[in-house]
């Protein structure tokens, strides 16, 4: 059974990835389909969407590290 801290990290991480991923997809589609300034706007949306995705992945990795340390296994 996962600890409370582990569940909170995994839940927050999954939520952040779910928030950021649609923004990344929309931004990439806009950047590929449009021309000029609109392409730059699409790239900016994608960059703004990647921030919560990266934060979510870091939280998910922290959750995995917490699980690994709970089982008293060496890291290397």
BELSULNOR-V529192 format. One line per field, one symbol per residue. ss: DSSP state (@ for helix, = for strand, . for the rest). A space follows every 10 residues. Layout:
ss=???
This chain:
ss=...@@@@@@@ @@@@@@@@@@ @@@@@@@@@@ @@@...@@@@ @@@@@@@@@@ @@@@@@@@@@ @@@@@@@@@@ ......
